[in-house]
C-alpha cells in the first residue's frame, strides 16, 4: 500500500483526542461514568460490560514531572512522574473527566503513586498475581476481577451479565485483531 492509498484511511484518526473529549463530555452529561486506567492489565471488557467508559491516563510528556517530584522521589521512572504530575496539576483532560480510577499492582513506584492518587479521586487497586500459570494465580485473578466488578457497580456502573461480558470480549478481541493487522501494514511499509 502506498502513502497515497494509506492517507484517506488515516483521515478519520486525525484529531482523535478532540473527538474523544467531546464524546466523553456527552457521555458524562447523560449520567455515564468514566474510569481512568493506567495499565494494559485493566480488563476493559469488564468496564464496558458494566457500562463504564475506560480512558488511558499514562503520562508521556516531561512538563508535569517537576510538579510530581515535589511528592515522589526523583528516582522514580519518568512514566510514573509524568502520570502523577498530570493528575496533580489537572492538566490531562482525560484525568479531569475520570469519575474514579482503577490501577494495578505492576510495580512499587506505581503503588506509591496510586496511594497519592487515591487522595484526589476514588481509586480501586487491582492486585495482580505474581505468576500467571498456576491454578492459584487464576483463582487470585478471578477474585480481583470480581472485586473490580463490585467497585465499578458501587461507582455508578451496572453489574455485568454473562451476555454483556461475552459480547465485550468478542468485540475487544476483534479490535485487537484489527489493530494487529494495521500494525503489520505499518511495519511492512518500513
N, C-alpha and C positions, 0 to 999 in steps of 0.2 A: 504494500500500500504506500503510495507516495504522500508527501506532505500536503499536496493539494487535495488529495482524496480524504486525508485524515482531518483536515481543518474543519469542514462542515460538521463532522461528528463530535468535535470538541466544543463547538459553539454553545450548546446548552449548559456546559460546565463552567463557562466564564461567569464571573461574579457570583459563584455559588454561595459565598458567605452572606452576601446581601440578601439573596433569596431565602436562605436558611433562617436568617434573623427575622424576616417578615413572616415566614411560616410559623416560627416559634411564638412570635408575638400573637398571631391569630389563634394558635392552639391554646395559649395560656389565657387569652381573653375569653375563650369559651369554657374555661374551667379545667383545661387539660393540665396535667402535671409533667414537669421536665426534670430529669435527673442528670446531673453532671457525673461523668465517669472518667477515670484516669488510666485505665489499663485494658489491654485486649482480653483479659480473663473475665471481664464482666459479661455475663450471658445476656446479650442484647435481646435474644429471642424471648427471654422471660420478661424483660422490661416491656417490650411491645405486647406480649400476651396479657400483661397487667394494665395495658392502656397508658403506659408511661413512655415518654419520648426520651431516649438516652442521647446525650451530647458529649463528645470528647472534649477534655479540658487540658490536655498536656501542653505545657509551655514550650515555645520554640524560639523565643527571642531573648536577647541579652538584657534589654532595657529594664525589666522588672526584677532582675537578680539583686541589684543593690538594695532594694526595699526588703527583699526576703532575707538578706544576710543580717538584717537587724534582729531577726528571730531565729534563724537557722545557722548552723556552723558553715563557715566559708568552705570547708572541705566537702560539703555535700555536692552531688553532681549538679550540673547546670540544668538538667531537666527538672529536678525537684525544686531548685531555687526559682527557676522561671515560672513553673506552675504555681508555686506558692505566692510569688511576687504578683502574678496576675490576680490571684484571689484577694490578696491583701490590699492591693491598690484599686480593686474593682475595675480593672481596665480590659478585662476579657468579657465581651458581650455574652458569650455562652455561659460563663460563670454567673453573670448577673441574672440571666433567665432561669438558671437552675433553682428549683424549689428546694432540692436536697441533693446530697452527694452519696455515691457508692464508691468505695475504694477497696483494694485488695492488698493482702499482706505479701507483697512481692519483695520488699527489701526494708531494712531497718530505717533507712533515711526517709522513705515514703511513709512508714508508720509514724514517725515523728511529725512529718508534715500533716498527716491525717489527723493527728491529735490536735494540732493547731487549727486545722480547717473545721473541725467539729465545734469550735467556739464561734465560728462565723455562720455556719449553716448546719442543719441536721445532717448527720453522716452515719452511714452504716458501713462497718468494716467487715468484708468477707474474708474469712480465714481459709487460705488455700492449703491443701495437703502438700507436704514436702515431697512426696513421691506420688506418681500417677498410676502405677501399675498394680498395686495391691487391692484386695477387696476392702481393707480398712480405709484406704485412700478414697475409694469410690463411696463408701458409706459417709466418710467425713465430708466429701464434696456434696453429696446429696443433702446432708444436714445443712451445709452452708447455703445451698440452693433454696431449701425450704425456709430458712431464716430470712433470706433475701426477699422471697415472695411475701412473707409476713410483713417485712419492713415496707415494701412497696405498697401493699394494701393499706398499711397504717398511715401512709403519707398521702393517701387520696387516690391511689390506683385501685384497680379492681383485682379480684382473685383470678388467677389464671385457671383456665379449664384445660383438660387434656386436649380438646379440639383446638383451642386458640394457640396453645403452645406448639402442638404438632404443625399447625399451619405456619406459624412464625419460623419454626425450624426449617421447614421446606423452603420458605421464601428466602431466609438468610443464607441457606446453603446455595440456592440458585444465584443470589447476588455474589457470593464468594466465588462461585464458578465463573461467572461473567467477568468479575474483576480480574481473576486469574488470566482469562483469555485476553483482556485488554493489556495486562502487564506483559504477557507473552508477545503481543503485537508490538508494543513499545520496545521490548528487549530485542526482538528480531530486527527492528529497524536500525539498531545501532551497529 
